[in-house]
Amino acid sequence: MTSNNKGFVKENFLFNYAMFIFDSIGFGAAFALLIPGSYPPDVALAISNRWYAASLIVIIFYAVGILGQIITSSNREVEQDSKRGVIFWGVIERLGFVLIFIVLKFFPDNAFSFELFMISYAVFVFSAGAILPSYFDLVSRVLYKYRSIFFSINLTTGSASGYLVSRYVDSQIKNKGLVEGYLEGLILVIIITTVSLIPLILIKEPKSEIRSKSKIKIKLIKQKLISWASIVTKNKELRIVSITNFLSSVPESITPFFSIWLIIYYEIPSYKIGFWVTSLLLSQSVGSFFVPIIGRKFGFKYTYILGLFMHLIASVLFLIDGNGYQDIIFIFAGLGLGIFSTSQSNIAVELGEVGDAGNTNAMLFTFRIPIFIISPLIVAYFTTFENLSIVLVSSIFSALAGIVIILLKLNNSIYPQIRFWSKDS
């Protein structure tokens, strides 16, 4: 059976590769409109006028997202079939888009419009996090080689799709205003993501006898956290990356606030958000494109460092002159996001146990959550008092700390490998 599985994986490799890439078109379109670095913080501010609205978007995106990862990761076993989980959470994710649209379209003036928007946004975020363990495991199984190139192409095509959507939204915001223009974009995203679900359904995965547990139990989550503690204790390389993830999270946690600061303090029109999102997405795709090229030659250790360095430059430029460097700031921030996220995806696959990439990725991301929860609240406080220097200096030192630790402590350069799951090899 295992030899047949290996042959099945090889036979369907190119087809599955193509299906994943087609799916990334929908992924990119959705995230262009729904990540904290694009429109949601500004939309939340527009419908509520509450000082903490933008911070709450950032907190929900990361905290609820990792909650989804923890719960579904706890419900998975090593080398468990993944396609069913990917499709299930993919459908729920798309229902989240529809809920957001309904709230903004039919309840914009409701007394609880802000609360309803946050709840619907949380539905999307939870499912977007919940899908990741299954998704990473599916990628690590059916794409047994050239995974580093896949992660790059996936983000590049997704960013290209997001670029087109954001340009459309930008034009709609100019004509109809922020919320109405955003709604027009959501309609387009719902259509694109519905179509992009088809490639996910068509992906061919070998079958096994390992099925997901029927019920989520608190005990399973507790066991998962204990297993993560064991991994961090025993695996020195993952321990170093985990600690670095915690210490170097400030730059990414403040990136969503760049557009808010520019609009509030420099009175730049809100339709500029679309241009900034475009710059962010295009530079993100460029950054991710170079990760497998650099990673194959020097290792993903150095692409990880490069991602942090790009974030550092973005914070330095905003500290010097946010208004004067507004366009280039988003270019470097996008480079940082693309390079860092693609590097971490590859690190999770290469350093984690075979068939357990989704679990490793969830663990690495969890170490970033404390900063992603605390930092937005601190940022909101200093934003209120128009003092951003402390926030930006903290971001610079955070990036520097991550660079130094990885450079000095991580001896493994982390090169890409060809790996089959043990039950398939």
ChimeraX attribute file (.defattr): number of C-alpha atoms within 10 A of each C-alpha:
attribute: neighborCount
match mode: 1-to-1
recipient: residues
	/A:1	12
	/A:2	14
	/A:3	11
	/A:4	12
	/A:5	19
	/A:6	20
	/A:7	15
	/A:8	16
	/A:9	21
	/A:10	16
	/A:11	12
	/A:12	15
	/A:13	19
	/A:14	12
	/A:15	15
	/A:16	22
	/A:17	18
	/A:18	14
	/A:19	19
	/A:20	22
	/A:21	22
	/A:22	20
	/A:23	22
	/A:24	26
	/A:25	23
	/A:26	24
	/A:27	25
	/A:28	27
	/A:29	27
	/A:30	25
	/A:31	19
	/A:32	30
	/A:33	23
	/A:34	20
	/A:35	17
	/A:36	25
	/A:37	30
	/A:38	26
	/A:39	25
	/A:40	23
	/A:41	23
	/A:42	25
	/A:43	21
	/A:44	24
	/A:45	18
	/A:46	15
	/A:47	17
	/A:48	18
	/A:49	13
	/A:50	11
	/A:51	14
	/A:52	18
	/A:53	21
	/A:54	25
	/A:55	28
	/A:56	18
	/A:57	26
	/A:58	26
	/A:59	22
	/A:60	22
	/A:61	23
	/A:62	25
	/A:63	22
	/A:64	23
	/A:65	26
	/A:66	25
	/A:67	20
	/A:68	23
	/A:69	28
	/A:70	24
	/A:71	21
	/A:72	27
	/A:73	26
	/A:74	23
	/A:75	19
	/A:76	23
	/A:77	15
	/A:78	16
	/A:79	21
	/A:80	19
	/A:81	23
	/A:82	25
	/A:83	21
	/A:84	17
	/A:85	19
	/A:86	22
	/A:87	18
	/A:88	13
	/A:89	22
	/A:90	25
	/A:91	15
	/A:92	18
	/A:93	23
	/A:94	21
	/A:95	18
	/A:96	23
	/A:97	21
	/A:98	17
	/A:99	18
	/A:100	21
	/A:101	21
	/A:102	16
	/A:103	21
	/A:104	21
	/A:105	14
	/A:106	10
	/A:107	15
	/A:108	17
	/A:109	13
	/A:110	13
	/A:111	10
	/A:112	13
	/A:113	18
	/A:114	24
	/A:115	14
	/A:116	19
	/A:117	23
	/A:118	20
	/A:119	17
	/A:120	20
	/A:121	22
	/A:122	20
	/A:123	23
	/A:124	27
	/A:125	24
	/A:126	25
	/A:127	26
	/A:128	24
	/A:129	24
	/A:130	29
	/A:131	26
	/A:132	27
	/A:133	28
	/A:134	27
	/A:135	22
	/A:136	23
	/A:137	28
	/A:138	27
	/A:139	24
	/A:140	25
	/A:141	28
	/A:142	27
	/A:143	22
	/A:144	18
	/A:145	18
	/A:146	13
	/A:147	23
	/A:148	27
	/A:149	20
	/A:150	21
	/A:151	22
	/A:152	28
	/A:153	21
	/A:154	24
	/A:155	27
	/A:156	26
	/A:157	23
	/A:158	27
	/A:159	29
	/A:160	21
	/A:161	23
	/A:162	27
	/A:163	24
	/A:164	16
	/A:165	23
	/A:166	26
	/A:167	17
	/A:168	17
	/A:169	28
	/A:170	25
	/A:171	16
	/A:172	21
	/A:173	23
	/A:174	16
	/A:175	12
	/A:176	13
	/A:177	14
	/A:178	20
	/A:179	21
	/A:180	18
	/A:181	19
	/A:182	23
	/A:183	21
	/A:184	17
	/A:185	24
	/A:186	22
	/A:187	13
	/A:188	15
	/A:189	25
	/A:190	20
	/A:191	12
	/A:192	20
	/A:193	23
	/A:194	14
	/A:195	15
	/A:196	21
	/A:197	20
	/A:198	14
	/A:199	17
	/A:200	21
	/A:201	14
	/A:202	13
	/A:203	18
	/A:204	17
	/A:205	20
	/A:206	18
	/A:207	13
	/A:208	14
	/A:209	7
	/A:210	13
	/A:211	14
	/A:212	16
	/A:213	13
	/A:214	7
	/A:215	8
	/A:216	13
	/A:217	12
	/A:218	11
	/A:219	10
	/A:220	19
	/A:221	17
	/A:222	14
	/A:223	12
	/A:224	20
	/A:225	15
	/A:226	12
	/A:227	15
	/A:228	17
	/A:229	13
	/A:230	11
	/A:231	18
	/A:232	19
	/A:233	12
	/A:234	11
	/A:235	12
	/A:236	13
	/A:237	20
	/A:238	21
	/A:239	17
	/A:240	16
	/A:241	24
	/A:242	18
	/A:243	17
	/A:244	22
	/A:245	23
	/A:246	20
	/A:247	20
	/A:248	25
	/A:249	23
	/A:250	25
	/A:251	29
	/A:252	24
	/A:253	25
	/A:254	22
	/A:255	23
	/A:256	24
	/A:257	23
	/A:258	20
	/A:259	22
	/A:260	23
	/A:261	17
	/A:262	19
	/A:263	18
	/A:264	13
	/A:265	12
	/A:266	11
	/A:267	11
	/A:268	15
	/A:269	11
	/A:270	20
	/A:271	19
	/A:272	17
	/A:273	25
	/A:274	25
	/A:275	19
	/A:276	24
	/A:277	25
	/A:278	26
	/A:279	21
	/A:280	29
	/A:281	34
	/A:282	24
	/A:283	25
	/A:284	30
	/A:285	25
	/A:286	20
	/A:287	28
	/A:288	31
	/A:289	24
	/A:290	17
	/A:291	28
	/A:292	27
	/A:293	16
	/A:294	15
	/A:295	22
	/A:296	16
	/A:297	12
	/A:298	14
	/A:299	20
	/A:300	30
	/A:301	24
	/A:302	20
	/A:303	27
	/A:304	26
	/A:305	22
	/A:306	20
	/A:307	28
	/A:308	28
	/A:309	22
	/A:310	25
	/A:311	31
	/A:312	25
	/A:313	19
	/A:314	28
	/A:315	27
	/A:316	17
	/A:317	18
	/A:318	21
	/A:319	18
	/A:320	12
	/A:321	11
	/A:322	20
	/A:323	18
	/A:324	11
	/A:325	14
	/A:326	17
	/A:327	14
	/A:328	19
	/A:329	27
	/A:330	28
	/A:331	25
	/A:332	25
	/A:333	30
	/A:334	32
	/A:335	28
	/A:336	31
	/A:337	26
	/A:338	29
	/A:339	32
	/A:340	27
	/A:341	21
	/A:342	29
	/A:343	28
	/A:344	21
	/A:345	21
	/A:346	31
	/A:347	27
	/A:348	23
	/A:349	26
	/A:350	22
	/A:351	19
	/A:352	19
	/A:353	15
	/A:354	18
	/A:355	25
	/A:356	26
	/A:357	30
	/A:358	28
	/A:359	30
	/A:360	26
	/A:361	24
	/A:362	25
	/A:363	25
	/A:364	24
	/A:365	20
	/A:366	21
	/A:367	19
	/A:368	24
	/A:369	22
	/A:370	15
	/A:371	19
	/A:372	25
	/A:373	19
	/A:374	14
	/A:375	21
	/A:376	23
	/A:377	17
	/A:378	13
	/A:379	20
	/A:380	19
	/A:381	16
	/A:382	15
	/A:383	18
	/A:384	11
	/A:385	8
	/A:386	12
	/A:387	12
	/A:388	18
	/A:389	14
	/A:390	11
	/A:391	19
	/A:392	23
	/A:393	15
	/A:394	16
	/A:395	25
	/A:396	22
	/A:397	16
	/A:398	22
	/A:399	27
	/A:400	18
	/A:401	16
	/A:402	23
	/A:403	22
	/A:404	13
	/A:405	17
	/A:406	22
	/A:407	15
	/A:408	8
	/A:409	12
	/A:410	17
	/A:411	10
	/A:412	12
	/A:413	18
	/A:414	20
	/A:415	19
	/A:416	22
	/A:417	15
	/A:418	11
	/A:419	17
	/A:420	18
	/A:421	20
	/A:422	12
	/A:423	14
	/A:424	18
	/A:425	13
